[in-house]
Amino acid sequence: MTYCLAINLNQGLVFCSDSRTNAGMDNVSTYSKMHTFIWPGDRVFVLLSAGNLATTQAVVKRMNRDVEQGVAPNLLTLGSMHEAADYVGMISTDLQRLHASRDIASTNFEASFIFGGQVGLAAPEMFMIYPQGNYIHESDEHPYLQVGETKYGKPILDRVMKRDTTLEHAARCALVSMNSTVRSNVTVGPPIELFIYERDSLTEGRRLYLTEDDPFFREISERWNQGLVLAFQNLPRFSWEDEHAAQRQGQIFPFTPGSS
């Protein structure tokens, strides 16, 4: 399984992905699901991949090959993020059809992607690209996209993420979302990759590669767990709990027949 997410903020973009691949109980390994294509000063693209590994690897290979061989269109010739998203969707559907035509075992070759970045000084954008090649934006109310095992990491995003959230705050939130998913689903796991892109910088940004034993990632996990426990302990009590507590402390002596 997979969990990838991206956040679109006023200050820029945040991307986060796990690295665990699962082709059966006896075939679990790691493979990067975050792919960057960067030409400093001109354009920045980030691709997060989920689904059939043969398809996602082939899509990334084709995107790199098209640039190297000058095949048009390619990431360097496209004039906007929308054109780039169409290009990725076209490659994905073409390769799915190619793999399916060779298959005799009814394999599912579908793949989904989160694709984001910035071309020139146009506004940064990101898209969810479906196996059929079509895509959607994030919403203004929830400025993030998820793919893969999304349910465990969604609540924190719903509560915290706004367009005016800072990049660093959003990056920590992304790591908490990932940590919640890792703890609840064994098919999602580290290393965790995090990419923070500042709007209009057109540079490589900040990229972190966090293993299971990384001190920073462990501290994020431990402090979030401690915060949840503390928040739970501070929840309002039922009315009768206070009465019982007072009775145990000898502050309330309920009247019983025959007592004086």
N, C-alpha and C positions, 0 to 999 in steps of 0.2 A: 504494500500500500504506500501511499505518499501523502505528505501534507506540505503545501506551498501556499504562501500568501504574499500579497503586495498591497501597499497603502499609498494613496495619492494625497499629498498634503499641499498646503500653500507654499511650504518651504522646499518641497521636493518629493522624492519617492523612497520608499523602504521596501525591500524584498527579503523574504526569508524562506528557506527550504530545508527539508531533511535530506538524508542521503541513503536511506535504506531501500533496497530492492528485494522483492520477494517473488521467486518463481516456484514456490512450493516450500513445504516445511523444511526440507533438507537443502534448500538452495537460497539462502539469505546472504546478501552481500551489500556492498556500498557502491554508489555511483552518484556523481554530482548531478543534481537536477537544476542547477543554476548556471546559465551560460551567458557571458557578456560579450558584446561586440562594440568596441569603443574606438572612435577616431577623435582624439582630443581636439577641442575647439570647433568641432563640426557636428558630431552626433554621438549619442549613447543609446544602446539597446540592451535590455536584459530579458532573457527568456527563462521562465520556470516551466518544467515539463512534468507531466504525469501521464500514466497509461503504459501502453506496450513499449518496452525498452528498445526493441528493434526499430520501431517507428520513430521514437524520440531521438535516438542516436542518428538515424538516417536523416532526419530533418536538420539537426545541427550540422552534420557533415555536408549536406547540400548547401546550406546557407554559407558556410565557409568556402566551399568549392566555387560557388557562383562568384564570390568576390575575387578569389584568387585567379579565376580564369576569365574574369570580365564578362561573364554571362549576364545579359540583361533580361529582366530586372535583377538587381541585387541590392543589398543593404546600402551600398554607397550611391546608387542612382535614384533611390526612392525619395520623393519630395516631402513626405509627411508621415506621421505615425499611422494614419489610416491606410495609406498605401502599403506601408511596411506590414501592418496586420493582415491585409489582404494577401500579401506575398507569402507570409508564414502559413496562413490557412490554405493557400493553393498548394504549397509544397507538401503539407501534411496530408491533404486528401489524395494527392497524386501518389504518394508513397504508400498510403493505406491500400489503395486500389492495386498497386503493383504487388505488394506483399500478399494480399488476399488472392490474387490470380495464381500465385505459386503454391498456395496452401492446400493441403489435403486433409487437415485435421480440424477444420472449423475453428481456427485460432482467432481470437479477437485482437485485431491490430489497431484499435482505436487509441488515440492520444489526444490529450487536452493540454493547453498551454495558457500561462499568464505572460503577456508580452507588454513591456513598458519601456519608456525612455523619452528622449527629447531629440528633435531634429532642429538644428539651428536655434533661433530664439523663439520658436513657437512654443506654446505651453506644453509642459510634460504631460503625457497621457499614458494610460495603460488599458489593456483589454483582456477579457477572457475569451480565448479562441477554442471553440468546440470542435469535436472530431469531424463535423460536417464542414468545417472551414468558416462558418459564420462566427461573429463575435459580439460582445457587449461591453459597455463601460461599467464602471462602478457607479453607485448612486451618490448624490450629495449628502443624503442622510447617513449613509454607511460607506465612507470613502475607501473601501478596501475590496479586494477580490480574494477568493480562496479556491483551491482545487485539491481534490483528493479527500482525505479523511477530515472533513471540515467541522463536524459538530462539536468536538471537545474544545476547540480553541475559539469558537465563535462568541460565547458570552462575554469574554473580556473585551473583545473588539467592539461589540455592540455598546458596551457601557462607557468605553473610554475614547474611541476614535472620533475625532472631529477634524474638519479641514484645517483649523488653526492650531492643532496639536503640533508641538515641536518635533523635529526629526528624531532627536535622541529619546524623547518620551515615547514616540511611536515605535522606535526600534526596541526599547525595553518591553513595550506591550507585545510586540511581535514575538519576542523570545518567551514571554510568559504564555502566550497563546500556543507556541510550539511546545513548551514544557508540559502544558496541560494535556496536549495530544499525545506526547511521548509516554506520559505516565498512564494514560488510559488505553493505549493501543500499541501492542508490541510490534506491529508491522511498520510503525513509524519510529525512526530512531536517528541518533547522531552518526556522523558529524553533522552539525547544523551550520548552514551558510547564511550570512547576513550581509546585505549590500545596502548602503545608505548613500543616496545621490542628492546633492544640493542643487536646487533649481538654477538653471542658467549657467552652471559651472562648466558643463560639457567636459568633464574630467572623469577619471576612473573612480572617484569617490572613495568611500571607506568600505572595505570588504573584510569580514571576520570569518574565520573557520574555527568552529567551536567543537571540540571533541567532548565525549562524555565526562572526562576528568578535567576539563578546562576550569580553572578556579573561578573565573568570572561567571560562566554559565552555571556552575554549581551554586554560587552565591545567589544568583538570580532565583534559582529553584528553591533554595532554602529560605530565603527571605519571603518569597511569595507564599510558601507553605506556612511559615510562622504568622504572616499577616492574615491568612485565611482562618487559622485557628483562633487568633486573637479577635478577629471580627465576629466569628461564630460565638465565642464566649461572651461578647458584648451585646449580643442580640437581646431585645426586650424579653423579659420573663413573663410567663403566664401569671395571672393574678393570684392563683392559689399557691404558686411557688413561694412568694414572699411570706404568705401566712405560715406555710410549713416551716420555712427557715426561721421565722420568729419563734414558733413553738419550740423548735429544737434548741434555740438559744435561751429559752425560759422567759421570753418577753411577753408571751401570750399564754394565759392559763384558761383554757376553755372550761366553762361551768359544766359540772356533771351532777346528776341527782344525788342527794345525800351529802354533798360536800358543804363545808362551812368555812 
